[in-house]
Amino acid sequence: MTLWDASGGQTVMVTSLDPAIDLSVSSRLREMGLDCGDPVLCLRRGPFQGTLVVAIADCVYSLEQHIARKIQVKPL
């Protein structure tokens, strides 16, 4: 399951990042707290397949669909 597949209000744990992600993007995701073993709360998805809004620790971020689909997660 990818982060994009998670539903609003669901907490998931990151299991892996797609190795094909650009190095600068994967570095930024890790800085944000999106690394293996990290919990992520999915808040909502924007309209018309827009961005995915997530909470990581005490920060809120939005991720574009093509990035969220490259983050593998499992439900907690």
Chimera marker file (.cmm) of the C-alpha trace (Angstrom):
<marker_set name="trace">
<marker id="1" x="0.000" y="0.000" z="0.000" r="1" g="1" b="0" radius="0.5"/>
<marker id="2" x="1.257" y="3.489" z="-0.752" r="1" g="1" b="0" radius="0.5"/>
<marker id="3" x="0.793" y="6.666" z="1.248" r="1" g="1" b="0" radius="0.5"/>
<marker id="4" x="-1.597" y="7.842" z="-1.473" r="1" g="1" b="0" radius="0.5"/>
<marker id="5" x="-3.860" y="4.852" z="-0.732" r="1" g="1" b="0" radius="0.5"/>
<marker id="6" x="-4.259" y="5.746" z="2.956" r="1" g="1" b="0" radius="0.5"/>
<marker id="7" x="-7.599" y="7.239" z="3.922" r="1" g="1" b="0" radius="0.5"/>
<marker id="8" x="-8.245" y="10.448" z="5.847" r="1" g="1" b="0" radius="0.5"/>
<marker id="9" x="-7.741" y="9.997" z="9.576" r="1" g="1" b="0" radius="0.5"/>
<marker id="10" x="-5.642" y="6.855" z="9.126" r="1" g="1" b="0" radius="0.5"/>
<marker id="11" x="-2.235" y="6.511" z="10.776" r="1" g="1" b="0" radius="0.5"/>
<marker id="12" x="0.311" y="4.502" z="8.831" r="1" g="1" b="0" radius="0.5"/>
<marker id="13" x="3.972" y="3.595" z="9.189" r="1" g="1" b="0" radius="0.5"/>
<marker id="14" x="6.475" y="4.160" z="6.388" r="1" g="1" b="0" radius="0.5"/>
<marker id="15" x="7.970" y="0.853" z="5.242" r="1" g="1" b="0" radius="0.5"/>
<marker id="16" x="10.069" y="2.052" z="2.286" r="1" g="1" b="0" radius="0.5"/>
<marker id="17" x="10.700" y="4.775" z="-0.255" r="1" g="1" b="0" radius="0.5"/>
<marker id="18" x="10.840" y="3.912" z="-3.929" r="1" g="1" b="0" radius="0.5"/>
<marker id="19" x="14.543" y="3.773" z="-4.876" r="1" g="1" b="0" radius="0.5"/>
<marker id="20" x="13.690" y="5.519" z="-8.153" r="1" g="1" b="0" radius="0.5"/>
<marker id="21" x="12.853" y="8.763" z="-6.311" r="1" g="1" b="0" radius="0.5"/>
<marker id="22" x="15.265" y="11.547" z="-7.127" r="1" g="1" b="0" radius="0.5"/>
<marker id="23" x="17.967" y="11.820" z="-4.440" r="1" g="1" b="0" radius="0.5"/>
<marker id="24" x="17.073" y="15.414" z="-3.562" r="1" g="1" b="0" radius="0.5"/>
<marker id="25" x="13.403" y="14.455" z="-3.110" r="1" g="1" b="0" radius="0.5"/>
<marker id="26" x="14.182" y="11.409" z="-0.952" r="1" g="1" b="0" radius="0.5"/>
<marker id="27" x="16.525" y="13.518" z="1.186" r="1" g="1" b="0" radius="0.5"/>
<marker id="28" x="13.806" y="16.097" z="1.719" r="1" g="1" b="0" radius="0.5"/>
<marker id="29" x="11.253" y="13.400" z="2.580" r="1" g="1" b="0" radius="0.5"/>
<marker id="30" x="13.611" y="11.988" z="5.203" r="1" g="1" b="0" radius="0.5"/>
<marker id="31" x="14.170" y="15.479" z="6.647" r="1" g="1" b="0" radius="0.5"/>
<marker id="32" x="10.390" y="15.799" z="6.969" r="1" g="1" b="0" radius="0.5"/>
<marker id="33" x="10.204" y="12.512" z="8.897" r="1" g="1" b="0" radius="0.5"/>
<marker id="34" x="9.138" y="10.222" z="6.083" r="1" g="1" b="0" radius="0.5"/>
<marker id="35" x="11.611" y="7.416" z="6.590" r="1" g="1" b="0" radius="0.5"/>
<marker id="36" x="11.244" y="3.711" z="7.388" r="1" g="1" b="0" radius="0.5"/>
<marker id="37" x="9.478" y="3.160" z="10.689" r="1" g="1" b="0" radius="0.5"/>
<marker id="38" x="8.100" y="6.684" z="10.959" r="1" g="1" b="0" radius="0.5"/>
<marker id="39" x="4.365" y="7.136" z="11.692" r="1" g="1" b="0" radius="0.5"/>
<marker id="40" x="2.315" y="9.423" z="9.449" r="1" g="1" b="0" radius="0.5"/>
<marker id="41" x="-1.254" y="10.636" z="10.016" r="1" g="1" b="0" radius="0.5"/>
<marker id="42" x="-3.159" y="11.176" z="6.782" r="1" g="1" b="0" radius="0.5"/>
<marker id="43" x="-5.401" y="14.187" z="7.269" r="1" g="1" b="0" radius="0.5"/>
<marker id="44" x="-7.113" y="14.643" z="3.918" r="1" g="1" b="0" radius="0.5"/>
<marker id="45" x="-6.754" y="14.578" z="0.162" r="1" g="1" b="0" radius="0.5"/>
<marker id="46" x="-7.323" y="17.733" z="-1.830" r="1" g="1" b="0" radius="0.5"/>
<marker id="47" x="-10.151" y="17.895" z="-4.342" r="1" g="1" b="0" radius="0.5"/>
<marker id="48" x="-9.757" y="16.557" z="-7.875" r="1" g="1" b="0" radius="0.5"/>
<marker id="49" x="-6.923" y="14.171" z="-6.918" r="1" g="1" b="0" radius="0.5"/>
<marker id="50" x="-4.953" y="17.109" z="-5.526" r="1" g="1" b="0" radius="0.5"/>
<marker id="51" x="-2.335" y="16.981" z="-2.811" r="1" g="1" b="0" radius="0.5"/>
<marker id="52" x="-2.356" y="14.662" z="0.192" r="1" g="1" b="0" radius="0.5"/>
<marker id="53" x="-2.178" y="16.490" z="3.530" r="1" g="1" b="0" radius="0.5"/>
<marker id="54" x="-0.317" y="14.592" z="6.248" r="1" g="1" b="0" radius="0.5"/>
<marker id="55" x="0.828" y="15.232" z="9.806" r="1" g="1" b="0" radius="0.5"/>
<marker id="56" x="4.284" y="14.086" z="10.843" r="1" g="1" b="0" radius="0.5"/>
<marker id="57" x="5.189" y="14.718" z="14.480" r="1" g="1" b="0" radius="0.5"/>
<marker id="58" x="3.938" y="18.279" z="15.054" r="1" g="1" b="0" radius="0.5"/>
<marker id="59" x="4.177" y="19.455" z="11.411" r="1" g="1" b="0" radius="0.5"/>
<marker id="60" x="1.669" y="19.395" z="8.557" r="1" g="1" b="0" radius="0.5"/>
<marker id="61" x="2.785" y="18.844" z="4.967" r="1" g="1" b="0" radius="0.5"/>
<marker id="62" x="1.149" y="18.379" z="1.587" r="1" g="1" b="0" radius="0.5"/>
<marker id="63" x="2.478" y="15.892" z="-0.924" r="1" g="1" b="0" radius="0.5"/>
<marker id="64" x="1.723" y="15.636" z="-4.605" r="1" g="1" b="0" radius="0.5"/>
<marker id="65" x="0.173" y="12.399" z="-5.804" r="1" g="1" b="0" radius="0.5"/>
<marker id="66" x="3.227" y="11.247" z="-7.793" r="1" g="1" b="0" radius="0.5"/>
<marker id="67" x="5.386" y="11.540" z="-4.648" r="1" g="1" b="0" radius="0.5"/>
<marker id="68" x="2.857" y="9.966" z="-2.242" r="1" g="1" b="0" radius="0.5"/>
<marker id="69" x="2.587" y="6.950" z="-4.578" r="1" g="1" b="0" radius="0.5"/>
<marker id="70" x="6.322" y="6.276" z="-4.147" r="1" g="1" b="0" radius="0.5"/>
<marker id="71" x="6.099" y="5.932" z="-0.356" r="1" g="1" b="0" radius="0.5"/>
<marker id="72" x="5.203" y="2.423" z="0.831" r="1" g="1" b="0" radius="0.5"/>
<marker id="73" x="3.309" y="2.229" z="4.123" r="1" g="1" b="0" radius="0.5"/>
<marker id="74" x="1.415" y="-0.192" z="6.323" r="1" g="1" b="0" radius="0.5"/>
<marker id="75" x="-1.535" y="0.583" z="8.621" r="1" g="1" b="0" radius="0.5"/>
<marker id="76" x="-0.915" y="0.963" z="12.337" r="1" g="1" b="0" radius="0.5"/>
<link id1="1" id2="2" r="1" g="1" b="0" radius="0.2"/>
<link id1="2" id2="3" r="1" g="1" b="0" radius="0.2"/>
<link id1="3" id2="4" r="1" g="1" b="0" radius="0.2"/>
<link id1="4" id2="5" r="1" g="1" b="0" radius="0.2"/>
<link id1="5" id2="6" r="1" g="1" b="0" radius="0.2"/>
<link id1="6" id2="7" r="1" g="1" b="0" radius="0.2"/>
<link id1="7" id2="8" r="1" g="1" b="0" radius="0.2"/>
<link id1="8" id2="9" r="1" g="1" b="0" radius="0.2"/>
<link id1="9" id2="10" r="1" g="1" b="0" radius="0.2"/>
<link id1="10" id2="11" r="1" g="1" b="0" radius="0.2"/>
<link id1="11" id2="12" r="1" g="1" b="0" radius="0.2"/>
<link id1="12" id2="13" r="1" g="1" b="0" radius="0.2"/>
<link id1="13" id2="14" r="1" g="1" b="0" radius="0.2"/>
<link id1="14" id2="15" r="1" g="1" b="0" radius="0.2"/>
<link id1="15" id2="16" r="1" g="1" b="0" radius="0.2"/>
<link id1="16" id2="17" r="1" g="1" b="0" radius="0.2"/>
<link id1="17" id2="18" r="1" g="1" b="0" radius="0.2"/>
<link id1="18" id2="19" r="1" g="1" b="0" radius="0.2"/>
<link id1="19" id2="20" r="1" g="1" b="0" radius="0.2"/>
<link id1="20" id2="21" r="1" g="1" b="0" radius="0.2"/>
<link id1="21" id2="22" r="1" g="1" b="0" radius="0.2"/>
<link id1="22" id2="23" r="1" g="1" b="0" radius="0.2"/>
<link id1="23" id2="24" r="1" g="1" b="0" radius="0.2"/>
<link id1="24" id2="25" r="1" g="1" b="0" radius="0.2"/>
<link id1="25" id2="26" r="1" g="1" b="0" radius="0.2"/>
<link id1="26" id2="27" r="1" g="1" b="0" radius="0.2"/>
<link id1="27" id2="28" r="1" g="1" b="0" radius="0.2"/>
<link id1="28" id2="29" r="1" g="1" b="0" radius="0.2"/>
<link id1="29" id2="30" r="1" g="1" b="0" radius="0.2"/>
<link id1="30" id2="31" r="1" g="1" b="0" radius="0.2"/>
<link id1="31" id2="32" r="1" g="1" b="0" radius="0.2"/>
<link id1="32" id2="33" r="1" g="1" b="0" radius="0.2"/>
<link id1="33" id2="34" r="1" g="1" b="0" radius="0.2"/>
<link id1="34" id2="35" r="1" g="1" b="0" radius="0.2"/>
<link id1="35" id2="36" r="1" g="1" b="0" radius="0.2"/>
<link id1="36" id2="37" r="1" g="1" b="0" radius="0.2"/>
<link id1="37" id2="38" r="1" g="1" b="0" radius="0.2"/>
<link id1="38" id2="39" r="1" g="1" b="0" radius="0.2"/>
<link id1="39" id2="40" r="1" g="1" b="0" radius="0.2"/>
<link id1="40" id2="41" r="1" g="1" b="0" radius="0.2"/>
<link id1="41" id2="42" r="1" g="1" b="0" radius="0.2"/>
<link id1="42" id2="43" r="1" g="1" b="0" radius="0.2"/>
<link id1="43" id2="44" r="1" g="1" b="0" radius="0.2"/>
<link id1="44" id2="45" r="1" g="1" b="0" radius="0.2"/>
<link id1="45" id2="46" r="1" g="1" b="0" radius="0.2"/>
<link id1="46" id2="47" r="1" g="1" b="0" radius="0.2"/>
<link id1="47" id2="48" r="1" g="1" b="0" radius="0.2"/>
<link id1="48" id2="49" r="1" g="1" b="0" radius="0.2"/>
<link id1="49" id2="50" r="1" g="1" b="0" radius="0.2"/>
<link id1="50" id2="51" r="1" g="1" b="0" radius="0.2"/>
<link id1="51" id2="52" r="1" g="1" b="0" radius="0.2"/>
<link id1="52" id2="53" r="1" g="1" b="0" radius="0.2"/>
<link id1="53" id2="54" r="1" g="1" b="0" radius="0.2"/>
<link id1="54" id2="55" r="1" g="1" b="0" radius="0.2"/>
<link id1="55" id2="56" r="1" g="1" b="0" radius="0.2"/>
<link id1="56" id2="57" r="1" g="1" b="0" radius="0.2"/>
<link id1="57" id2="58" r="1" g="1" b="0" radius="0.2"/>
<link id1="58" id2="59" r="1" g="1" b="0" radius="0.2"/>
<link id1="59" id2="60" r="1" g="1" b="0" radius="0.2"/>
<link id1="60" id2="61" r="1" g="1" b="0" radius="0.2"/>
<link id1="61" id2="62" r="1" g="1" b="0" radius="0.2"/>
<link id1="62" id2="63" r="1" g="1" b="0" radius="0.2"/>
<link id1="63" id2="64" r="1" g="1" b="0" radius="0.2"/>
<link id1="64" id2="65" r="1" g="1" b="0" radius="0.2"/>
<link id1="65" id2="66" r="1" g="1" b="0" radius="0.2"/>
<link id1="66" id2="67" r="1" g="1" b="0" radius="0.2"/>
<link id1="67" id2="68" r="1" g="1" b="0" radius="0.2"/>
<link id1="68" id2="69" r="1" g="1" b="0" radius="0.2"/>
<link id1="69" id2="70" r="1" g="1" b="0" radius="0.2"/>
<link id1="70" id2="71" r="1" g="1" b="0" radius="0.2"/>
<link id1="71" id2="72" r="1" g="1" b="0" radius="0.2"/>
<link id1="72" id2="73" r="1" g="1" b="0" radius="0.2"/>
<link id1="73" id2="74" r="1" g="1" b="0" radius="0.2"/>
<link id1="74" id2="75" r="1" g="1" b="0" radius="0.2"/>
<link id1="75" id2="76" r="1" g="1" b="0" radius="0.2"/>
</marker_set>
